[in-house]
């Protein structure tokens, strides 16, 4: 079992380093890319909804969103009737860079799964998803 934890940690660190390298020119890093993807996929997404999508502490979400707003990737708008809730919107810059961000992520997945059959890749993905969902219940129990 220690081996599973070890290799998940290794893949996580290496994946982050890869994303950091490949996204550096966009002035974002591995902790920002998922926010851009989710906000582009769901314009007007309430900020609180990101917690269950990216599994990050709210204070880290706030910091990341401030960075993305400062760099011109997103805008935050107060939800009408609720002065505490923001909705998140992609800018033209985010939409323009989204294909590149998706390509970088896909390149990493392709790199780490080289040599695996399509069936192995599908199984690997399904097992990781199930493990991630189980693990998320510890920090994000269903309401």
C-alpha positions in Angstrom: 0.0 0.0 0.0 2.9 2.4 0.7 3.8 2.0 -3.0 0.4 3.4 -4.1 0.9 6.5 -2.0 4.5 6.9 -3.1 3.7 6.8 -6.8 0.6 9.0 -6.5 2.8 11.6 -4.7 5.6 11.2 -7.4 3.1 11.6 -10.3 1.5 14.6 -8.5 4.9 16.4 -8.0 6.2 15.6 -11.5 2.9 16.6 -13.1 3.0 19.9 -11.2 6.6 20.5 -12.3 5.6 19.7 -15.9 2.7 22.1 -15.9 4.7 24.8 -14.1 7.3 24.6 -16.9 4.9 24.5 -19.8 2.5 27.2 -18.5 5.2 29.6 -17.3 4.9 31.9 -20.4 1.2 32.4 -19.6 2.1 33.6 -16.1 0.1 30.7 -14.5 1.2 27.5 -12.9 -0.1 24.0 -12.0 -2.3 25.5 -9.3 -4.1 27.8 -11.7 -4.8 25.7 -14.8 -7.8 23.8 -13.4 -9.5 27.0 -12.4 -9.3 28.4 -15.9 -10.6 25.1 -17.4 -13.6 25.0 -15.0 -14.5 28.7 -15.4 -14.3 28.5 -19.2 -16.4 25.3 -19.2 -19.0 26.9 -16.8 -19.1 30.7 -17.3 -20.9 32.3 -14.4 -19.9 29.6 -12.0 -20.4 30.6 -8.3 -17.1 30.8 -6.6 -18.2 28.3 -3.8 -18.8 25.6 -6.5 -15.1 25.4 -7.2 -14.3 23.8 -3.9 -15.9 20.5 -4.9 -14.5 20.7 -8.4 -10.9 21.3 -7.6 -10.7 20.0 -4.0 -8.8 23.0 -2.7 -9.2 24.9 0.5 -11.3 28.1 0.1 -8.4 30.4 1.1 -6.3 28.9 -1.7 -9.1 29.3 -4.1 -9.4 33.0 -3.2 -5.7 33.5 -3.7 -5.6 31.7 -7.0 -8.6 33.7 -8.3 -7.0 36.9 -7.3 -3.9 36.0 -9.3 -6.0 35.0 -12.3 -8.0 38.2 -12.1 -4.8 40.3 -11.9 -3.3 38.5 -14.9 -6.5 39.0 -17.0 -7.9 35.5 -17.1 -11.1 35.9 -15.2 -13.5 38.5 -13.9 -15.6 38.1 -10.7 -19.0 39.6 -10.4 -21.2 39.9 -7.4 -24.3 37.7 -7.6 -27.3 40.0 -7.7 -29.1 40.0 -4.4 -26.2 38.4 -2.5 -23.3 40.7 -1.8 -21.1 37.9 -0.5 -21.3 35.5 -3.5 -19.2 36.0 -6.6 -19.7 34.4 -10.0 -16.7 33.7 -12.2 -16.3 34.5 -15.8 -13.6 33.8 -18.3 -12.1 36.7 -20.3 -11.1 36.6 -23.9 -7.6 35.8 -22.8 -8.7 32.7 -20.9 -10.7 31.5 -23.9 -7.8 32.1 -26.2 -5.3 30.2 -24.0 -7.7 27.3 -23.1 -6.7 25.1 -26.0 -3.1 25.5 -25.1 -3.7 24.6 -21.5 -5.8 21.6 -22.4 -3.0 20.5 -24.8 -0.3 20.7 -22.1 -2.5 18.6 -19.7 -3.1 16.1 -22.5 0.6 15.9 -23.4 1.4 15.0 -19.8 -1.2 12.3 -19.7 0.0 11.0 -23.0 3.6 11.0 -21.7 2.9 9.1 -18.5 0.6 6.6 -20.2 2.9 5.8 -23.1 3.4 2.0 -23.4 -0.1 1.3 -21.9 -2.8 -0.1 -24.0 -6.1 1.8 -24.5 -7.8 -0.7 -22.1 -5.1 -0.1 -19.4 -5.4 3.7 -19.8 -9.2 3.5 -19.4 -8.8 1.2 -16.3 -6.1 3.4 -14.8 -8.4 6.5 -15.3 -11.4 4.7 -13.8 -9.4 3.5 -10.8 -7.9 6.9 -10.1 -11.3 8.6 -10.4 -12.8 6.1 -7.9 -9.9 6.5 -5.5 -10.2 10.3 -5.8 -13.9 10.3 -5.1 -13.4 8.0 -2.1 -10.6 10.2 -0.8 -12.5 13.4 -1.3 -15.2 12.1 1.1 -12.8 12.6 3.9 -12.4 16.3 3.4 -15.6 17.1 1.4 -18.4 14.8 2.9 -21.6 14.9 1.0 -24.2 17.2 2.5 
